[in-house]
């Protein structure tokens, strides 16, 4: 588990009528993070307007009590599913090891002979450990989809974070990190770069190779080429390999956005922007 990060992994809710969260004042709950995550998971499964409204009120109450915005509280409660910093979780099931890998996401199996196989060996197919990991895999896929949508919204509204928040809740997170580490981030002075490891933390590596390590309180937001000057965009452009069958450049950002998962929808528009603007840049 990542140092300093302890995300909740609240219970699943399977019945709308039998899974109503306690929606009283947030101060009644000892662990406000667990309360928030539990309510958020239940709300995602609700369809009745009255229950949705109550769940939303409960979430807002937790945020207000802690002096945080709703978005900041969500940052702090994205489940990690027991994944390590490398995005992998391993569990022993009989004489096999089952690996939950965020890259996919997928389950992989190491049999008794030490060989990695794609399908679960017959000997563990009824093992409760495997059943639990299969359920976790489904939850992980839903969370990844939610995180991609959340990053899209951050780009649209130009949300700013402190550098400390970006490091702790975005770059270091085993679920969110593969997306955020593949995107370009911008500082208030205009410097933009990709997150790279630097000592015990993170820095931004610019298009020209320079590196900047912002202070903990420095604001940072996602970079978007449409909001930048032609000179700023040009540094993040790459040409296709020789003989690649095309002369239109693409952005390095649109290439990187697919690393670690499907590309974010706003960055598909960036590809269009790149093609339209290629001759001008």
N, C-alpha and C positions, 0 to 999 in steps of 0.2 A: 504493500500500500504506500502511496505517496506521502512523504513526511508532511505533517501539518494539514493533511486533508483526510477527513473522515466522513464520507457521504453516507446518508442513510439508505437502507434497502428495505423499505416498508413492505408490508404484506400486500399480496394481490387481492383485487376485488373481483368477484365473479358474478355477483347478483346485485342489481340496482336496488331492489327492495330490501335486501338483507345486509347491505354493506354501507349504510349511511354513516359518515364520519361524525364524531362528536363535534358539533359546530358551535359550542359555547365559546366564551372568551379564551383567547390563546393562552392567557396566564394560568389556566387550569392544567395545562400540559407541561410536564417537566422538560421535555426535549422539544423545543419549538421547531427545530429542523426536521425531526421525525414527523411531527404533527403536520408541518407544511407539505412534506413529500407524500405522506399518506393521503391527505386531502386532495393533493394534486392528482395522484393516481386514480383516486375514486372519481374525481370530477371528470377525468378523461373518459370514463366509462358511462357517465350519466347522460340521459336523454331528456328527462323531465325538466322543464324550465324552472319550476319551483326549487327543485333540488340543486340544479346548476347555480341558481342565484345564491342559495345558502352556502354552497361550497365556495363560491367566489368571495362571499362576504367573510368567510372564515379565513381564507388565504390573505385577504387584504388586512384583516385584523392582526394576523401574525406579523405581516410586514410593518404595519404601523407601530406595533409594540416594540419591535426591534430597531426602529428608526431607519429602515431600509426601504428602498423602492421595491415594487413587485418584481422588477427585472433583476435587481441585486439578490433578492431572496431566491429566485430561480437559479441564478448562478451558483449559489451555495448548496443547492439540493439536487443536483443532477447525480443520479446513482452511478456508482463505479462498478457494481456487479462483482466485486472481489477481484477485478483485474489489476495486475501489477503495472508499474510504470511502462513496461514494454507492451501493454495491451493484451497480455495473456494470463489466463487463470488455469491452473492444473489441479485436477482432482483424481485421487486413486479410486478405481472401480474394479474390484476383484483383482485380477493379475494384470490389469491394463491401466494406462494413464489416459484420462480424457482432457483435452486442451480446448478451452474456449478462447478463441482468437478474435479480437475486435476487427482484424483485417478480413473482411468478408461481409459480415461476421460469419464464423463457421465453427463447427466442432471437428476436432481432429483426434485421432486415436493412435496411441502407441501400444502395440500388442506385447505379449509376454516375451517375444523375441527382440523387442526394441525397435521394431519396424513401424513406421508411420503409415497408417491405412486410412482410407476415406470413410469406410463404413464401420459401424460398431461391431466388434467381434461378437459372435453368437453368445459367448459366455456371460456378457454383461448387458444384454439387451433388455432384461427385466430388472436390472439393478436400479434402486431408487436414486442413486447418485446420478446416473445417466438421465433419468426422468427429470430430476431437478435442473440439470444443466440444459436440457432441451427447452424447458419452460423459461429458463433464464435467457437463452438465446433468442426466444421470441420477444421477451421484454427488451433485450438489448437492441434488436432491430427497430422496435417502436421508438426507443429513446434516440437512436441515431437519426431517424427521420425527423423527430421533434427538434433535435439539435441543429440539423441542417436548416429547418424552417426558421429557427430562432436566429441563426446567423444571417439568413436572408433578411429578416426584419431589422437586425442591427445595421445592415448595410443600407437599407431603405431609409431608416430614420436617422442615420448618421450618429448612432449612439456612441458616446465616449465612455471609456473605462479608465481607471487609474492603472498604471503599469503593474502595480502589485496585484490588482484584481486580475488583470490579463494573465499574469504568470501563474497565479495560484489556481484560478478557476477555469482557465481556458487552455493555456499551453501545457500545463502539467496534468490535466485531467485525461485519464485513459480512454474515455469515450469521445469527448469533445476535442481533445488535443490533435488527433490525426487530421481534422478539418482545419482547425485554427492555425496549426503550424505550417500548413500548405498555402496560406493566404497572406497577402501583403498587408502590412499595417502602417499607419501614418501617424507621425508626431505633429504637434502644433506648429513646429518650425518648417514643416514641409518635408522633412526627411522621411523616407519610406523604405521598408525592408521586410525580409522574411525572418521569422523567429529562428534563432540558432542558440544552441547551448553555449553558455559563457560562465565558466566557473561553476558556482552552485545555483546559478539562475539562468536568465535568458537575455539575449541582446537582439537587435535588429541588424541584419546584414543587407546593405544597400545593393543596388544594381551594379555599382562600380566596384564592389568589393569592400568598401569601408564598413565598419561596424560601430554601432552606437548602443550603449547600455543606459537606458533612461533611468531616472530616479523613480523611487517607489510611487510618488504622487503625480508623476507626469501623465497627462491625459494621452490616450491613444485610441484610434478608431480604425476601422477597416478602410483600406484604400480603394478608390474606384477610378478607373481611367477617364470616365466621362467628366469627372470633376477636376481633372488635372490638366496642366498645360501640355502642349505637344511635346515639349522637351522632357517633361516628367514621364510621359508615357513611353517615349522612344527608348529610354533606358531599360524598360521592362519588356522590350520586344525581342523576339528571336526569329530568325529565318528558318524555313524548312531545310533539311539536309540537301546537299547537292544531289540532283537527280530525283528529288522527291516528287516531281510531277506537278509542281505548282510554284508560282512566284509571289503569292500573297503571304505576307507575314502573319503570324499569330502572336498573341500576347503570352508571355511566360506565365502570367497569372492564370489564364484559362487552361493552360497545360497542367499547372500544379494543382488546380482546384479539384482534379479528379483523383489525386493521390489519397489513398486511405478510404475511398468510398466514392459514391456517385457525385458528379459535379453539382455545385449549388446552382439553382435556376438563374439567379441574377447574372452569374458569370457566363451563362450561355449567351446572354445579350451582349456581353463583352466581346465574344467571338465575332458577332455580327458587327459590332462597333469597330473591331480591329480590321475586318475586311473592307468596310466602307471607308475607313480612314487610312488604309495602307498607303495609298498613293500620296496622301497629304503629309504622312509622317516619314 
